[in-house]
């Protein structure tokens, strides 16, 4: 499993060399945010697309942002670095490949998501809801969803939710979640460490009675999280694009057991420069 690459293709290539990756023998799982902010989004996408069944890539919020910008739903942000993808001759093939990526996976005893899991969801429901979203993204009228995707409301899951509101909660939880209340109300403004939770909120994985408790969960998205020493959690966004590391975790057989391997990265973005 590999954390947020964010367009850092040089680091990804060095990490694959470091772990001795062989596409004929090994399988990669990338936890989303393949693109943006780093200098090589196009190279990352071409590299991973060429690996076909040897690389399973989740969608993260930056990947969805690329799809929205490419289809005129969102304006490019001043910090975006996806112009090489948007102007590539193989742009359409790359974007079609990207939108066909899954939103969550459960492999080798690990639940894999980009950001988080709401406390009301067990593994089966998480995967079922991810599949709902994937089906919409792969449908002929998928761009309609992109226009309805953005927003922080509803901020609480209910099984009774339908239509765009239901899908918005699913996408926000899987690609943006850091903090929520004990009831599962999501908060999206705070992006600092786990210790910076606003009053009444906590990291999503600390909610008492979380229905995925005890299931090993691997996730990215939270480069500022800080140290987490728990066998059932594997945060893998180690700030590659900010001058940190790009980190892989080799699964060692038993659920929850991994070997971490990391490569240092050149700083492509300065913290606070969004």
Backbone torsions as a table, in degrees:
resi	resn	phi	psi	omega
1	UNK	NA	141.8	-177.9
2	UNK	-130.5	138.2	-179.5
3	UNK	-78.9	-165.2	-172.0
4	UNK	-60.2	118.6	179.2
5	UNK	-86.1	-42.3	176.1
6	UNK	50.4	46.4	174.4
7	UNK	78.3	11.7	179.8
8	UNK	-93.0	76.7	-173.6
9	UNK	-69.5	-35.7	178.3
10	UNK	-59.7	-46.1	178.8
11	UNK	-63.6	-39.8	179.0
12	UNK	-62.7	-43.3	178.1
13	UNK	-62.1	-42.2	178.7
14	UNK	-67.2	-35.8	178.5
15	UNK	-67.1	-42.2	178.9
16	UNK	-63.5	-36.2	174.5
17	UNK	-66.4	-41.3	-177.7
18	UNK	-62.5	-39.0	-178.8
19	UNK	-88.2	-2.0	179.3
20	UNK	67.1	38.8	-175.8
21	UNK	-64.3	131.9	174.3
22	UNK	-125.7	116.9	-177.6
23	UNK	-63.7	-20.8	178.4
24	UNK	-81.4	-15.8	-174.8
25	UNK	-118.9	-31.8	-169.0
26	UNK	-113.5	162.2	175.5
27	UNK	-127.3	131.2	176.9
28	UNK	-100.3	143.9	170.3
29	UNK	-124.7	117.3	179.5
30	UNK	-108.6	133.9	-165.8
31	UNK	-92.8	25.5	173.7
32	UNK	96.1	172.7	-169.9
33	UNK	54.4	59.6	176.8
34	UNK	-70.7	-28.9	-168.6
35	UNK	-124.4	168.1	166.9
36	UNK	85.9	140.5	-179.1
37	UNK	81.3	-35.4	173.4
38	UNK	-84.7	171.3	-170.8
39	UNK	-86.8	-5.0	-171.0
40	UNK	-131.7	47.1	-178.3
41	UNK	-60.0	-41.8	179.9
42	UNK	-62.4	-44.2	-179.6
43	UNK	-64.7	-39.2	177.9
44	UNK	-61.4	-47.8	-178.0
45	UNK	-64.0	-43.4	179.4
46	UNK	-64.3	-39.5	179.9
47	UNK	-62.2	-48.0	-175.4
48	UNK	-73.6	-37.5	177.4
49	UNK	-61.9	-37.6	-179.6
50	UNK	-68.3	-22.9	-179.4
51	UNK	-76.9	-12.1	176.4
52	UNK	47.8	-121.7	-174.0
53	UNK	-71.5	-3.4	179.3
54	UNK	-87.5	-8.6	-179.8
55	UNK	-133.2	119.4	176.8
56	UNK	-107.9	115.8	-171.9
57	UNK	-115.3	126.0	173.5
58	UNK	-79.6	159.2	172.5
59	UNK	-89.6	133.1	173.5
60	UNK	-112.6	178.7	-177.7
61	UNK	-63.7	-34.1	178.2
62	UNK	-71.5	-31.7	177.3
63	UNK	-68.5	-42.2	176.0
64	UNK	-65.2	-36.2	176.8
65	UNK	-61.0	-42.9	177.5
66	UNK	-58.5	-44.8	179.2
67	UNK	-61.8	-40.7	-179.3
68	UNK	-67.3	-42.1	178.2
69	UNK	-65.4	-43.0	-177.5
70	UNK	-61.8	-27.7	-177.7
71	UNK	-108.2	19.3	171.3
72	UNK	73.1	14.4	-179.6
73	UNK	-82.8	-33.4	178.3
74	UNK	-127.0	149.9	173.3
75	UNK	-82.5	146.6	176.8
76	UNK	-59.4	141.4	174.1
77	UNK	-82.9	153.4	-178.3
78	UNK	-63.0	-21.6	179.3
79	UNK	-94.3	1.2	-178.8
80	UNK	-66.8	144.4	176.5
81	UNK	-131.4	46.4	-178.0
82	UNK	-112.0	12.7	-179.9
83	UNK	-59.6	-32.6	179.6
84	UNK	-64.9	-33.9	176.4
85	UNK	-71.4	-45.3	-175.5
86	UNK	-63.7	-27.2	-177.8
87	UNK	-107.2	9.8	-178.5
88	UNK	-75.2	146.1	177.4
89	UNK	-64.3	-25.9	178.6
90	UNK	-100.5	23.0	-177.5
91	UNK	-51.1	-48.6	-174.1
92	UNK	-64.2	-41.2	178.9
93	UNK	-65.1	-40.6	179.9
94	UNK	-65.6	-43.3	-179.2
95	UNK	-68.7	-37.0	175.9
96	UNK	-64.4	-40.1	177.1
97	UNK	-63.1	-42.1	-176.7
98	UNK	-64.3	-46.0	-175.8
99	UNK	-71.2	-11.7	176.8
100	UNK	-89.3	0.9	179.6
101	UNK	-74.1	153.0	179.9
102	UNK	-75.7	164.8	177.2
103	UNK	-99.4	-19.3	179.2
104	UNK	-160.5	153.7	177.5
105	UNK	-140.1	153.3	170.8
106	UNK	-130.4	104.7	-174.1
107	UNK	-136.9	138.0	174.4
108	UNK	53.9	35.4	178.5
109	UNK	82.8	1.5	-178.6
110	UNK	-109.0	130.5	165.9
111	UNK	-86.0	124.7	-176.2
112	UNK	-116.6	125.3	176.4
113	UNK	-138.3	166.0	176.8
114	UNK	-77.1	-46.8	-172.7
115	UNK	-116.4	-66.2	-174.1
116	UNK	-162.4	-177.0	-178.9
117	UNK	-135.6	130.3	179.1
118	UNK	-68.8	149.1	-174.0
119	UNK	-63.9	-23.2	-178.9
120	UNK	-76.9	-14.5	-172.7
121	UNK	-96.0	131.6	166.8
122	UNK	-91.1	-176.7	-176.5
123	UNK	-61.7	-45.7	-176.9
124	UNK	-61.3	-43.8	-180.0
125	UNK	-69.6	-37.3	177.5
126	UNK	-58.1	-46.4	-179.4
127	UNK	-68.0	-37.9	179.5
128	UNK	-66.0	-42.0	179.5
129	UNK	-69.5	-37.7	174.8
130	UNK	-59.9	-39.7	179.2
131	UNK	-66.1	-37.4	175.0
132	UNK	-55.1	-47.9	-178.4
133	UNK	-67.2	-42.4	178.1
134	UNK	-59.3	-41.1	-179.0
135	UNK	-62.5	-38.0	178.1
136	UNK	-66.9	-44.8	-178.9
137	UNK	-64.3	-25.6	-178.7
138	UNK	-96.4	2.6	-177.6
139	UNK	-84.7	162.6	-178.9
140	UNK	-61.4	-32.3	-177.9
141	UNK	-103.9	36.1	-173.6
142	UNK	-63.6	-26.0	-178.6
143	UNK	-68.4	-20.4	174.9
144	UNK	-61.1	-40.7	178.1
145	UNK	-62.7	-39.3	-179.8
146	UNK	-56.7	-36.7	-179.1
147	UNK	-70.8	-20.8	-177.6
148	UNK	-105.8	-0.4	-169.8
149	UNK	-74.7	-33.0	-168.8
150	UNK	-85.1	144.2	178.2
151	UNK	135.6	155.7	-178.0
152	UNK	-99.4	1.5	-179.6
153	UNK	-122.6	141.5	-2.5
154	UNK	-65.8	153.5	178.6
155	UNK	-110.0	10.0	-178.5
156	UNK	-138.2	133.0	-179.2
157	UNK	-75.3	142.5	168.2
158	UNK	-143.1	138.0	177.6
159	UNK	-62.4	-20.1	-178.5
160	UNK	-80.8	-11.4	179.8
161	UNK	-60.0	144.4	178.9
162	UNK	-137.1	165.1	171.9
163	UNK	60.2	-146.2	-175.6
164	UNK	-58.6	-35.6	-179.2
165	UNK	-65.4	-40.9	178.0
166	UNK	-61.6	-48.7	-178.2
167	UNK	-65.4	-34.5	-179.6
168	UNK	-66.1	-39.7	177.2
169	UNK	-64.8	-41.4	-179.7
170	UNK	-62.0	-48.9	-176.6
171	UNK	-67.8	-36.4	179.2
172	UNK	-67.0	-40.3	178.9
173	UNK	-66.6	-45.9	-173.5
174	UNK	-76.0	-24.2	-174.5
175	UNK	-121.4	-7.3	-175.5
176	UNK	-131.8	-15.5	-169.2
177	UNK	-66.3	133.6	166.9
178	UNK	-128.0	-54.2	-176.4
179	UNK	-117.7	147.0	171.6
180	UNK	-152.3	170.4	176.0
181	UNK	-85.0	175.5	177.0
182	UNK	-61.9	-24.2	178.4
183	UNK	-88.3	-8.0	179.0
184	UNK	96.9	12.3	174.3
185	UNK	-70.6	125.4	-173.8
186	UNK	-88.5	148.3	178.0
187	UNK	-128.0	131.4	-171.6
188	UNK	-118.5	-4.0	-175.7
189	UNK	-82.5	-32.9	-174.4
190	UNK	-84.3	126.4	-175.8
191	UNK	-127.2	14.3	-178.5
192	UNK	-91.7	-158.2	-173.1
193	UNK	-69.9	170.9	178.6
194	UNK	-59.5	-27.0	-179.2
195	UNK	-75.4	-7.6	-175.3
196	UNK	-97.2	16.7	-177.1
197	UNK	-56.5	133.2	175.3
198	UNK	-64.2	161.4	180.0
199	UNK	-55.9	129.8	178.8
200	UNK	89.1	-5.8	-178.8
201	UNK	-115.3	164.7	178.7
202	UNK	-154.0	161.6	173.1
203	UNK	-54.9	141.9	-174.6
204	UNK	-55.8	-29.9	-176.4
205	UNK	-82.7	-5.0	178.5
206	UNK	-100.2	2.4	-178.7
207	UNK	-65.6	125.0	177.8
208	UNK	-61.4	135.0	178.3
209	UNK	79.2	9.4	176.4
210	UNK	-51.1	131.6	-171.4
211	UNK	-74.7	-12.4	173.0
212	UNK	-96.8	7.3	178.9
213	UNK	-57.1	135.1	-179.0
214	UNK	91.1	-14.7	175.6
215	UNK	-93.5	124.4	178.0
216	UNK	-60.8	127.9	-178.9
217	UNK	-121.0	127.3	174.3
218	UNK	-107.4	136.1	-176.6
219	UNK	-152.2	163.4	176.3
220	UNK	-118.1	-138.3	167.7
221	UNK	74.0	-24.5	-167.5
222	UNK	-119.6	76.4	-175.9
223	UNK	-69.5	-21.5	-178.3
224	UNK	-96.6	10.8	-172.5
225	UNK	-57.0	-42.7	-173.4
226	UNK	95.6	-176.1	-174.1
227	UNK	-73.8	131.2	174.9
228	UNK	-128.4	118.1	-178.8
229	UNK	-114.7	83.2	179.6
230	UNK	-143.0	137.8	-178.6
231	UNK	-69.3	-21.7	-175.9
232	UNK	-97.1	5.6	179.1
233	UNK	-131.6	137.2	178.8
234	UNK	-135.4	86.4	175.1
235	UNK	-78.1	125.9	-172.0
236	UNK	-121.3	7.9	170.8
237	UNK	-87.2	101.0	-177.2
238	UNK	-108.6	30.2	168.0
239	UNK	72.1	36.2	-178.8
240	UNK	-51.3	-51.5	-173.6
241	UNK	-68.7	-19.4	-179.3
242	UNK	-93.0	7.7	-179.0
243	UNK	95.0	14.7	176.8
244	UNK	-89.7	-127.8	-179.2
245	UNK	-125.9	157.9	163.9
246	UNK	-104.5	125.3	-169.1
247	UNK	-119.5	137.7	171.9
248	UNK	-115.7	152.3	174.8
249	UNK	-127.0	118.7	178.5
250	UNK	-87.8	122.0	179.8
251	UNK	-72.3	133.4	-172.0
252	UNK	-106.2	17.0	176.2
253	UNK	108.9	-72.4	179.8
254	UNK	-71.0	137.5	-179.6
255	UNK	-57.3	130.7	178.8
256	UNK	95.3	-10.7	-179.1
257	UNK	-101.5	125.8	-178.7
258	UNK	-142.4	161.3	169.4
259	UNK	-116.1	124.4	-179.2
260	UNK	-91.5	137.8	175.7
261	UNK	-133.3	132.7	-176.0
262	UNK	-136.6	151.6	171.5
263	UNK	-123.9	143.4	176.6
264	UNK	-71.2	151.0	-176.1
265	UNK	-124.6	146.2	171.5
266	UNK	-70.3	143.4	-178.4
267	UNK	-75.6	114.8	177.9
268	UNK	-95.0	-24.5	178.5
269	UNK	-136.5	146.5	174.7
270	UNK	-91.5	134.0	178.3
271	UNK	-54.1	137.4	-178.7
272	UNK	90.1	-12.1	177.3
273	UNK	-97.6	89.3	-170.9
274	UNK	-92.7	NA	NA
